[in-house]
Amino acid sequence: MSTSDMIRSLCGQMKISVSELARRIGQTPQNFNKKLKRETVSLSELKKIAEVLDVVFEQAFILPDGKKITSGK
């Protein structure tokens, strides 16, 4: 699943439109939709999405032994 697909799915689960999400993270819907189409949503934008929707966003490398390397908060 692409990042854009994940964001759209999240919007569906949270019952908000992608346009509303864009506004909540301080972007225009047009600009944010372009980023979704180009798959250029940044890590900081993903963190902001999680913050405004009050969900957890987790980014990590998971090693074969199960250890995680994360970016922290």
Sequence and secondary structure as in RCSB ss.txt:
>XXXX:A:sequence
MSTSDMIRSLCGQMKISVSELARRIGQTPQNFNKKLKRETVSLSELKKIAEVLDVVFEQAFILPDGKKITSGK
>XXXX:A:secstr
  HHHHHHHHHHHHT  HHHHHHHTT  HHHHHHHHHHT   HHHHHHHHHHHT     EEE TTS EEE   
